[in-house]
């Protein structure tokens, strides 16, 4: 597996980069990829099928100057920004095994990351719902995927110093929530790890054997997709 530690200048470019990597592998690049990025500015990201006005406080976001974008994968709305480390996995889909099916992929990757995080953070890390990691019952990581014929885009967040009060202001209670949330507000449900990300990155790289740098970023494809990610037609389609 190859690795890419790259944050691009704009929210749309960072979202576009994940999809461009998936497209590259699907088109014939046989290498799996692990990417890290962390946005220097805040922005809301809707899941692919989310309704914008239901899952985001659009007026509050507009007043705060926080843009609202939509990603290509499923899941719920999140706030991106400083203190939110993102990882991206581009994984080959085998004919059989856990990566061959959506639910099994979630369980497989989250199970592996739960065990990995326990070695870094302690034994209170748990996998909850379909796509969360938590310290006990306090969520610090949400995850989502998009699948093509040959490769999966599996990406997630790791909260380490995100402004949770800003999450409270900009995101309403989600229309769908896992049972373990028990209708808790964001400030009662989310937590930060409050630690440097270098050991987390190193642990993830070691686990996935991401030893060789990735250097063939398809910049033209990122730019093309970023234009789409910047459009109201895409971001407010629902």
KEKE-3310 file (N, C-alpha, C; in steps of 0.2 Angstrom, whole numbers, plus 5000, padded with zeros to 4 digits):
npx = (5004:5002:5006:4999:5001:4993:4986:4975:4972:4959:4942:4934:4943:4950:4939:4937:4949:4949:4940:4945:4957:4950:4945:4956:4962:4952:4952:4963:4976:4984:4988:4984:4979:4983:4978:4981:4973:4970:4959:4962:4952:4935:4922:4906:4901:4890:4883:4881:4867:4860:4848:4850:4845:4839:4849:4859:4862:4858:4857:4864:4877:4879:4879:4891:4900:4904:4906:4895:4896:4895:4899:4904:4901:4892:4882:4881:4880:4894:4906:4920:4937:4951:4958:4952:4956:4958:4957:4959:4956:4959:4954:4956:4943:4940:4935:4929:4926:4927:4928:4920:4907:4896:4891:4899:4912:4912:4912:4923:4934:4932:4933:4947:4953:4948:4955:4968:4967:4966:4978:4985:4977:4972:4961:4948:4942:4929:4919:4904:4887:4884:4896:4905:4918:4922:4926:4923:4906:4907:4909:4922:4926:4919:4914:4913:4909:4912:4908:4915:4916:4929:4936:4936:4932:4935:4933:4936:4934:4945:4943:4952:4955:4944:4932:4920:4909:4906:4901:4890:4883:4881:4876:4861:4852:4855:4845:4844:4850:4862:4858:4866:4868:4857:4849:4858:4864:4876:4887:4887:4889:4900:4918:4935:4951:4962:4976:4992:4993:5003:5007:4995:4994:5006:5003:4992:4998:5008:5000:4992:5002:5008:5020:5026:5028:5015:5015:5009:4998:4983:4981:4973:4961:4957:4955:4945:4934:4934:4928:4915:4911:4911:4899:4882:4873:4877:4879:4867:4858:4848)
npy = (4994:5011:5028:5044:5060:5073:5089:5098:5115:5120:5116:5109:5104:5095:5085:5081:5075:5063:5056:5056:5048:5036:5034:5034:5021:5013:5014:5007:5008:4998:4999:5000:5013:5024:5039:5055:5069:5086:5099:5117:5126:5128:5118:5112:5095:5086:5070:5059:5057:5066:5078:5095:5106:5099:5092:5102:5117:5129:5143:5147:5143:5150:5163:5162:5161:5148:5136:5124:5108:5093:5076:5061:5049:5039:5041:5053:5071:5081:5091:5098:5103:5112:5101:5090:5076:5067:5052:5042:5027:5018:5003:4987:4977:4961:4944:4937:4936:4949:4962:4961:4965:4977:4980:4970:4976:4988:4982:4975:4984:4994:4985:4982:4994:4998:4989:4993:5007:5004:5000:5012:5022:5015:5003:5007:5010:5008:5000:5006:5007:5007:5013:5020:5024:5025:5032:5023:5027:5039:5047:5048:5046:5045:5036:5032:5025:5022:5013:5005:4995:4988:4994:5001:5016:5020:5030:5041:5051:5057:5064:5076:5089:5096:5110:5108:5115:5123:5113:5110:5122:5123:5111:5102:5090:5074:5067:5053:5042:5032:5018:5019:5032:5038:5050:5061:5077:5085:5090:5082:5070:5069:5068:5074:5067:5074:5074:5073:5070:5063:5050:5042:5043:5036:5023:5019:5019:5009:4998:4996:4993:5004:5009:5015:5031:5039:5047:5050:5059:5063:5078:5085:5078:5080:5094:5095:5088:5095:5107:5103:5099:5111:5117:5123:5116:5103:5102:5106:5098:5090)
npz = (5000:4996:5003:5006:5013:5013:5012:5003:4996:4997:5004:4994:4985:4993:4996:4983:4980:4987:4980:4967:4969:4971:4958:4950:4955:4951:4938:4934:4941:4951:4965:4982:4993:5006:5013:5022:5029:5034:5036:5036:5038:5043:5038:5033:5029:5020:5019:5005:5002:5010:5016:5014:5021:5032:5038:5041:5049:5040:5040:5051:5047:5036:5042:5050:5040:5035:5024:5015:5009:4999:5000:4991:4997:5009:5024:5038:5041:5045:5054:5047:5049:5058:5069:5066:5060:5045:5037:5023:5014:5000:4994:4988:4981:4985:4978:4987:5005:5019:5013:5002:5004:5009:5023:5030:5027:5034:5047:5047:5044:5055:5066:5065:5066:5079:5087:5084:5089:5102:5106:5106:5113:5124:5132:5131:5119:5108:5095:5088:5083:5065:5060:5069:5080:5097:5113:5126:5127:5120:5105:5094:5081:5065:5050:5033:5017:4999:4985:4971:4956:4957:4967:4984:4992:5008:5021:5035:5050:5063:5078:5086:5091:5088:5087:5097:5101:5091:5082:5088:5086:5072:5067:5067:5078:5071:5058:5058:5070:5079:5090:5102:5104:5110:5109:5113:5114:5103:5110:5121:5116:5107:5107:5110:5106:5111:5109:5100:5083:5076:5081:5079:5065:5062:5067:5060:5047:5049:5052:5040:5031:5024:5015:5005:4997:4989:4973:4962:4959:4951:4946:4937:4937:4950:4950:4941:4947:4959:4955:4952:4966:4971:4967:4969:4963:4965:4979:4985:4981:4987)
capx = (5000:5006:5003:4999:4999:4992:4980:4975:4971:4952:4938:4931:4949:4951:4934:4938:4955:4947:4936:4950:4961:4946:4944:4963:4963:4947:4954:4969:4981:4983:4990:4980:4982:4981:4979:4979:4972:4966:4957:4964:4946:4929:4916:4901:4901:4884:4883:4878:4860:4857:4845:4854:4842:4838:4855:4864:4859:4861:4857:4870:4883:4880:4882:4898:4905:4906:4903:4892:4898:4893:4904:4902:4900:4886:4883:4878:4883:4900:4910:4927:4941:4956:4957:4948:4961:4954:4960:4956:4958:4957:4955:4954:4938:4941:4929:4926:4929:4924:4928:4916:4901:4896:4891:4905:4917:4912:4913:4930:4939:4931:4936:4954:4954:4946:4960:4973:4967:4967:4985:4987:4973:4969:4956:4941:4939:4923:4915:4897:4883:4887:4902:4908:4922:4921:4929:4917:4901:4908:4911:4928:4927:4914:4916:4908:4912:4909:4911:4914:4917:4935:4939:4932:4934:4933:4936:4934:4937:4947:4943:4958:4955:4939:4928:4913:4904:4904:4897:4883:4879:4880:4873:4856:4852:4854:4838:4845:4856:4863:4855:4870:4868:4852:4847:4862:4867:4883:4892:4887:4890:4907:4924:4941:4956:4967:4983:4995:4991:5008:5007:4990:4996:5011:5000:4988:5003:5011:4995:4990:5009:5008:5027:5029:5024:5011:5017:5006:4991:4980:4979:4968:4955:4955:4953:4938:4930:4933:4923:4908:4910:4910:4893:4876:4869:4879:4879:4861:4854:4843)
capy = (5000:5018:5033:5051:5064:5079:5093:5103:5122:5121:5110:5106:5100:5089:5080:5079:5071:5056:5053:5056:5042:5030:5034:5032:5014:5009:5014:5002:5008:4992:5000:5003:5020:5027:5046:5059:5077:5090:5106:5122:5130:5124:5117:5106:5090:5082:5063:5059:5058:5070:5084:5100:5110:5095:5090:5107:5124:5133:5150:5148:5142:5156:5169:5160:5160:5141:5133:5118:5104:5086:5071:5056:5043:5039:5043:5059:5077:5082:5097:5097:5109:5111:5097:5084:5072:5063:5046:5039:5021:5015:4996:4982:4973:4954:4941:4934:4939:4954:4968:4960:4967:4984:4979:4967:4980:4992:4978:4973:4990:4997:4981:4982:5001:4998:4986:4997:5012:5002:5000:5019:5026:5012:4998:5009:5011:5003:5001:5007:5008:5004:5016:5024:5022:5029:5031:5021:5029:5046:5046:5052:5044:5043:5033:5030:5022:5022:5007:5004:4988:4985:4997:5004:5022:5020:5036:5043:5056:5056:5071:5077:5095:5100:5114:5104:5120:5125:5108:5111:5128:5122:5104:5100:5083:5071:5064:5046:5041:5025:5017:5021:5040:5040:5057:5066:5083:5084:5091:5076:5064:5069:5069:5074:5063:5078:5072:5074:5065:5059:5042:5039:5042:5031:5017:5017:5017:5002:4992:4995:4992:5009:5010:5019:5037:5040:5053:5051:5062:5065:5084:5087:5075:5083:5100:5094:5086:5101:5112:5100:5099:5118:5120:5123:5110:5097:5103:5107:5094:5087)
capz = (5000:4996:5007:5004:5018:5009:5013:4998:4999:4998:5005:4988:4983:4998:4995:4976:4980:4989:4974:4961:4970:4970:4951:4948:4956:4948:4931:4932:4945:4956:4971:4987:4995:5013:5013:5028:5028:5039:5034:5040:5039:5045:5033:5034:5024:5020:5016:4998:5001:5015:5014:5016:5027:5037:5042:5043:5051:5035:5041:5056:5043:5032:5046:5052:5034:5035:5018:5015:5004:4999:4998:4987:5001:5013:5031:5040:5041:5049:5053:5046:5051:5062:5075:5063:5056:5040:5034:5017:5012:4994:4995:4982:4982:4983:4976:4993:5011:5022:5009:4997:5005:5013:5030:5032:5026:5040:5053:5046:5045:5061:5071:5065:5069:5086:5091:5083:5093:5109:5108:5106:5117:5129:5131:5132:5113:5106:5089:5090:5077:5059:5057:5074:5085:5103:5120:5130:5123:5117:5098:5091:5074:5060:5044:5027:5011:4992:4982:4963:4954:4959:4973:4989:4996:5015:5024:5041:5054:5070:5082:5091:5094:5084:5091:5097:5102:5084:5079:5091:5083:5065:5065:5071:5079:5065:5057:5060:5074:5081:5097:5108:5105:5115:5109:5116:5110:5101:5116:5126:5112:5104:5112:5106:5109:5114:5108:5094:5078:5073:5083:5076:5058:5061:5069:5054:5041:5050:5051:5033:5028:5019:5016:4999:4996:4983:4970:4955:4960:4945:4947:4932:4939:4956:4948:4938:4952:4964:4952:4954:4973:4973:4964:4972:4960:4968:4986:4988:4976:4991)
cpx = (5004:5002:5004:4997:4999:4985:4980:4972:4963:4948:4936:4937:4950:4946:4936:4944:4954:4944:4941:4955:4957:4946:4950:4964:4958:4949:4960:4975:4980:4985:4985:4983:4979:4983:4977:4978:4969:4965:4959:4958:4940:4925:4912:4901:4895:4886:4879:4871:4856:4854:4848:4851:4840:4844:4860:4860:4862:4862:4863:4876:4884:4882:4889:4903:4908:4902:4900:4893:4895:4898:4900:4900:4894:4887:4880:4883:4889:4902:4917:4931:4947:4954:4953:4953:4957:4959:4956:4960:4955:4959:4952:4948:4939:4935:4926:4929:4925:4923:4923:4909:4901:4896:4897:4912:4918:4914:4921:4935:4938:4934:4943:4956:4953:4952:4967:4973:4968:4974:4988:4984:4972:4963:4949:4938:4934:4921:4908:4893:4885:4894:4906:4913:4922:4925:4924:4910:4901:4912:4917:4929:4921:4917:4911:4912:4908:4912:4910:4915:4923:4938:4934:4935:4931:4937:4933:4937:4940:4947:4948:4957:4949:4935:4921:4907:4901:4900:4890:4879:4877:4877:4867:4856:4851:4847:4838:4851:4856:4860:4859:4870:4863:4850:4851:4864:4874:4888:4892:4888:4897:4912:4930:4946:4962:4974:4986:4993:4996:5008:5001:4991:5001:5008:4996:4993:5006:5006:4993:4996:5009:5015:5030:5025:5021:5013:5013:4999:4988:4977:4973:4961:4953:4952:4946:4933:4928:4928:4916:4906:4909:4903:4887:4872:4870:4877:4872:4856:4848:4842)
cpy = (5006:5023:5040:5055:5071:5082:5098:5110:5123:5115:5106:5101:5094:5084:5077:5074:5064:5053:5052:5050:5036:5029:5031:5024:5010:5009:5010:5003:5003:4993:5003:5009:5021:5035:5049:5066:5080:5097:5111:5127:5125:5124:5111:5102:5086:5075:5064:5060:5062:5076:5090:5104:5105:5093:5095:5113:5129:5140:5152:5148:5148:5162:5168:5160:5153:5138:5126:5114:5097:5081:5065:5050:5044:5042:5050:5065:5078:5089:5095:5104:5107:5106:5091:5081:5067:5058:5044:5032:5019:5007:4992:4978:4965:4950:4938:4938:4946:4960:4967:4963:4973:4983:4976:4971:4985:4988:4977:4979:4993:4992:4981:4989:5001:4995:4990:5003:5010:5002:5007:5023:5022:5007:5000:5011:5005:5005:5001:5008:5004:5007:5020:5021:5027:5027:5029:5022:5036:5045:5051:5051:5042:5041:5032:5027:5023:5016:5007:4997:4984:4987:5000:5010:5021:5025:5038:5049:5054:5063:5071:5083:5099:5104:5111:5109:5122:5120:5109:5117:5126:5116:5103:5093:5080:5067:5056:5046:5034:5024:5020:5028:5042:5047:5062:5071:5082:5085:5086:5070:5063:5070:5070:5070:5067:5076:5073:5068:5060:5051:5039:5038:5036:5024:5014:5015:5010:4997:4991:4994:4997:5012:5015:5025:5036:5047:5055:5054:5065:5072:5087:5084:5078:5090:5100:5092:5091:5106:5109:5100:5106:5121:5119:5117:5104:5097:5103:5103:5091:5092)
cpz = (5000:5001:5005:5010:5015:5010:5007:5000:5001:5000:4999:4985:4987:4997:4988:4976:4982:4983:4968:4963:4969:4962:4948:4949:4952:4940:4929:4937:4951:4963:4976:4990:5002:5012:5020:5026:5033:5037:5038:5041:5040:5039:5034:5028:5025:5017:5009:4998:5006:5012:5018:5022:5033:5042:5044:5045:5046:5036:5046:5052:5039:5036:5049:5046:5033:5029:5019:5009:5005:4997:4994:4991:5005:5020:5032:5039:5046:5048:5052:5048:5055:5068:5073:5058:5052:5038:5028:5015:5005:4994:4990:4985:4980:4981:4982:4999:5013:5018:5003:4998:5010:5020:5033:5031:5032:5046:5053:5048:5052:5067:5071:5068:5077:5090:5090:5088:5100:5111:5109:5112:5124:5128:5131:5125:5111:5099:5091:5083:5071:5057:5062:5078:5091:5109:5124:5125:5120:5110:5097:5084:5070:5054:5039:5021:5004:4988:4974:4962:4957:4965:4977:4991:5003:5018:5030:5044:5061:5073:5087:5095:5091:5089:5091:5098:5095:5080:5082:5088:5076:5063:5070:5073:5072:5064:5058:5064:5077:5088:5102:5109:5110:5115:5112:5112:5108:5106:5121:5123:5109:5109:5107:5110:5113:5114:5101:5089:5075:5075:5080:5068:5057:5063:5063:5048:5043:5049:5044:5028:5022:5019:5010:4998:4989:4980:4964:4955:4954:4946:4943:4934:4946:4955:4945:4943:4957:4961:4953:4961:4975:4971:4969:4970:4963:4976:4989:4983:4980:4996)
residu = (UNK:UNK:UNK:UNK:UNK:UNK:UNK:UNK:UNK:UNK:UNK:UNK:UNK:UNK:UNK:UNK:UNK:UNK:UNK:UNK:UNK:UNK:UNK:UNK:UNK:UNK:UNK:UNK:UNK:UNK:UNK:UNK:UNK:UNK:UNK:UNK:UNK:UNK:UNK:UNK:UNK:UNK:UNK:UNK:UNK:UNK:UNK:UNK:UNK:UNK:UNK:UNK:UNK:UNK:UNK:UNK:UNK:UNK:UNK:UNK:UNK:UNK:UNK:UNK:UNK:UNK:UNK:UNK:UNK:UNK:UNK:UNK:UNK:UNK:UNK:UNK:UNK:UNK:UNK:UNK:UNK:UNK:UNK:UNK:UNK:UNK:UNK:UNK:UNK:UNK:UNK:UNK:UNK:UNK:UNK:UNK:UNK:UNK:UNK:UNK:UNK:UNK:UNK:UNK:UNK:UNK:UNK:UNK:UNK:UNK:UNK:UNK:UNK:UNK:UNK:UNK:UNK:UNK:UNK:UNK:UNK:UNK:UNK:UNK:UNK:UNK:UNK:UNK:UNK:UNK:UNK:UNK:UNK:UNK:UNK:UNK:UNK:UNK:UNK:UNK:UNK:UNK:UNK:UNK:UNK:UNK:UNK:UNK:UNK:UNK:UNK:UNK:UNK:UNK:UNK:UNK:UNK:UNK:UNK:UNK:UNK:UNK:UNK:UNK:UNK:UNK:UNK:UNK:UNK:UNK:UNK:UNK:UNK:UNK:UNK:UNK:UNK:UNK:UNK:UNK:UNK:UNK:UNK:UNK:UNK:UNK:UNK:UNK:UNK:UNK:UNK:UNK:UNK:UNK:UNK:UNK:UNK:UNK:UNK:UNK:UNK:UNK:UNK:UNK:UNK:UNK:UNK:UNK:UNK:UNK:UNK:UNK:UNK:UNK:UNK:UNK:UNK:UNK:UNK:UNK:UNK:UNK:UNK:UNK:UNK:UNK:UNK:UNK:UNK:UNK:UNK:UNK:UNK:UNK:UNK:UNK:UNK:UNK)
# end
